[in-house]
Amino acid sequence: MKKLRVAFFETRYDSFYGAQQSMFTLIANLDRYYFEPYVITTAESIFARRFREAGINVHVLPMASMANMFGKRILHYPWWKKILVAAELLRYNFHAFRWLHSRKIDVVYANDIRALLYVGLTSRLMRLMLVWCVRGDERL
């Protein structure tokens, strides 16, 4: 039986809170007879370290620092810098395409909307199954 190769994308490389912990629990409990998980993030930090400590395969696919920002900083960039960020997202999708293709990935899991932006185009072009985790908001 061929194992299903799943690439789990997480963009919040610098934290290990609710979203990252729920993804960790999911991966840690996957039946390795059926699944071969790969975790992909954009930089080395606590996130990658926690997964590696648990024996989970982690790959860092770097993204340029100007695009790897949080806290709505990108919204305050001048228009020309926003164009550079869009170009970086396209470049990242290209590198993700090569990475996913080289490992014969079957399923892509985006842990949030940002991860979806990072690999959604690639997943679509490769016709890979894409799972996007959407967390609820109790205030709704």
C-alpha positions, -999 to +999 in steps of 0.1 A: +000+000+000+013+035-009+013+060+019-005+093+014+021+120+014+008+151+031+025+185+032+014+206+061+021+243+056+023+267+085+034+303+081+036+313+118+071+300+122+077+321+154+049+307+176+035+275+190+000+284+201-035+272+193-034+267+155+001+253+156-007+230+185-039+216+169-018+209+137+008+192+159-018+170+176-033+161+142+001+151+128+013+133+159-018+111+158-017+102+121-014+065+114+021+063+098+010+031+081-012+052+059+003+087+060+037+103+055+036+138+069+059+167+060+058+200+078+068+231+059+074+266+073+091+297+063+119+301+089+137+283+117+122+290+151+103+275+180+077+260+156+102+239+137+120+229+168+089+216+186+080+194+156+115+181+152+117+172+189+087+150+183+104+133+154+083+150+128+100+158+095+102+196+090+114+215+060+121+252+059+112+268+026+124+304+032+104+335+022+119+370+018+116+389+051+096+418+035+068+394+027+071+372+058+056+399+081+027+398+105+006+423+123-008+440+091+026+457+084+023+448+047-009+469+045+012+500+054+038+494+027+039+518-003+023+505-035+056+496-051+066+475-021+032+457-022+040+447-058+073+433-046+054+413-019+031+399-046+061+389-067+076+372-037+044+352-032+046+341-068+083+331-063+074+312-032+046+293-050+072+284-077+096+270-050+068+252-033+058+237-067+094+223-071+094+210-035+060+193-037+068+178-071+102+164-060+086+147-030+056+134-049+031+150-024-005+139-027-023+164-004-015+199+007-028+211+041-029+249+047-031+257+084-046+291+079-055+316+052-020+329+050-007+294+043-034+292+016-020+323-001+015+308+001+006+275-016-029+277-030-019+286-065+007+258-066-018+233-053-043+243-079-018+242-108-006+207-096-042+195-092-034+184-057-060+179-031-060+210-008-072+210+027-076+244+043-081+246+081-106+273+090-110+279+127-143+292+141-148+324+160-171+320+189-180+357+186-200+351+154 
